[in-house]
Amino acid sequence: MNVPDQLRYSSDHEWVGRESNVVRVGVTDYAQDALGDVVFVQAPTAGTTLEAGETFGEIESTKSVSDVYAPVSGTVVEVNDALADNPQALNDDPYGDGWICTMEMSAPEQYDELLDAAAYRQLIEG
């Protein structure tokens, strides 16, 4: 499983990449593998304010439908509109083209509370 060291992770299998007070959010390689072939991504709407742990979208695959949770509190700034036409990007490049949205954090300290790569590896390896 690919777990980039520079990212942070939620126990719900979302990854977070930080640039200043804005974070990019997606689902991990582990999550996309468990989901199987992704056929639809419901992303949040730009301008939506979310609390950490709140459902902000869902991913439909050939196996199931799974909720996606906000890893931090904040406002959705940008949504990856390319996923509407190419949901498979979540499988093909979960840490690149498969990102879901960017958020401006309202509680930046929450970022530091997320799992680092070593802790996330421990979580998924059981």
C-alpha positions as CSV (number, residue, x, y, z in Angstrom):
1,M,0.0,0.0,0.0
2,N,1.2,3.5,-0.9
3,V,1.3,5.8,2.2
4,P,3.2,9.0,1.3
5,D,5.2,10.3,4.3
6,Q,4.4,14.0,3.7
7,L,0.6,13.5,4.2
8,R,-1.6,13.2,7.2
9,Y,-4.4,10.6,7.5
10,S,-7.8,10.1,9.2
11,S,-8.9,6.8,10.7
12,D,-11.7,6.9,8.1
13,H,-9.0,6.6,5.4
14,E,-8.9,10.1,4.0
15,W,-5.6,11.8,3.3
16,V,-4.8,15.4,3.9
17,G,-2.0,17.5,2.2
18,R,-1.4,20.9,3.7
19,E,-0.3,24.2,2.1
20,S,-0.6,27.0,4.7
21,N,-4.2,27.0,5.9
22,V,-5.6,25.1,2.9
23,V,-5.6,21.4,2.7
24,R,-6.2,19.0,-0.2
25,V,-8.4,16.0,0.7
26,G,-8.8,12.6,-0.9
27,V,-9.1,8.9,0.0
28,T,-6.1,6.7,0.6
29,D,-4.7,4.0,-1.6
30,Y,-5.9,1.5,1.1
31,A,-9.5,2.9,0.8
32,Q,-9.6,2.9,-3.0
33,D,-8.3,-0.7,-3.1
34,A,-11.0,-1.8,-0.6
35,L,-13.7,-0.1,-2.6
36,G,-12.8,-1.7,-5.9
37,D,-13.6,0.0,-9.2
38,V,-15.0,3.5,-8.5
39,V,-17.9,4.4,-10.8
40,F,-19.2,7.6,-9.2
41,V,-18.0,10.3,-6.8
42,Q,-20.3,12.7,-5.1
43,A,-18.1,15.6,-4.0
44,P,-19.1,18.5,-1.7
45,T,-20.1,21.9,-3.1
46,A,-17.6,24.8,-3.0
47,G,-18.6,27.1,-0.1
48,T,-19.9,24.3,2.1
49,T,-18.8,24.6,5.8
50,L,-18.0,21.3,7.4
51,E,-17.1,20.0,10.9
52,A,-14.4,17.4,11.3
53,G,-16.0,13.9,11.0
54,E,-19.0,15.2,9.1
55,T,-20.0,13.3,5.9
56,F,-19.3,15.4,2.8
57,G,-19.7,13.1,0.0
58,E,-19.8,9.5,-1.1
59,I,-18.0,7.1,-3.4
60,E,-19.9,4.5,-5.4
61,S,-17.9,1.5,-6.6
62,T,-18.8,-1.9,-8.2
63,K,-18.7,-3.3,-4.6
64,S,-20.5,-0.7,-2.5
65,V,-21.2,2.9,-1.6
66,S,-19.1,4.5,1.0
67,D,-19.3,7.9,2.8
68,V,-16.4,10.3,2.8
69,Y,-15.8,12.3,5.9
70,A,-14.2,15.7,6.5
71,P,-10.9,15.1,8.2
72,V,-10.7,18.7,9.5
73,S,-13.3,21.5,10.0
74,G,-13.4,24.2,7.4
75,T,-14.9,25.5,4.2
76,V,-14.7,23.8,0.9
77,V,-12.7,26.0,-1.5
78,E,-12.4,23.9,-4.6
79,V,-13.8,20.6,-5.9
80,N,-12.2,18.3,-8.3
81,D,-14.8,18.5,-11.1
82,A,-12.7,16.1,-13.3
83,L,-14.0,13.2,-11.1
84,A,-17.5,13.6,-12.5
85,D,-16.2,12.4,-15.9
86,N,-13.4,10.3,-14.6
87,P,-14.2,8.7,-11.2
88,Q,-11.6,6.0,-12.0
89,A,-8.9,8.6,-11.2
90,L,-9.6,7.7,-7.5
91,N,-8.3,4.2,-8.3
92,D,-5.6,5.2,-10.7
93,D,-4.0,8.1,-8.8
94,P,-5.6,8.5,-5.3
95,Y,-2.9,11.0,-4.2
96,G,-2.7,12.9,-7.4
97,D,-5.5,13.3,-10.0
98,G,-7.9,11.5,-7.6
99,W,-8.1,14.3,-5.0
100,I,-11.7,15.2,-4.0
101,C,-11.6,18.8,-2.7
102,T,-9.6,21.5,-1.0
103,M,-10.7,23.1,2.3
104,E,-9.7,26.2,4.2
105,M,-9.3,25.0,7.8
106,S,-11.2,26.8,10.5
107,A,-9.3,24.9,13.2
108,P,-5.7,24.4,11.9
109,E,-4.7,22.5,15.1
110,Q,-6.9,19.6,13.9
111,Y,-4.3,18.9,11.2
112,D,-1.7,18.0,13.8
113,E,-4.2,15.6,15.5
114,L,-4.4,13.5,12.3
115,L,-2.3,10.3,11.9
116,D,1.1,10.6,10.5
117,A,2.2,8.1,7.8
118,A,3.7,5.7,10.4
119,A,0.6,5.7,12.5
120,Y,-1.6,5.2,9.5
121,R,0.5,2.2,8.3
122,Q,0.0,0.7,11.8
123,L,-3.8,1.2,11.5
124,I,-4.1,-0.5,8.1
125,E,-1.7,-3.3,8.9
126,G,-3.6,-4.2,12.0
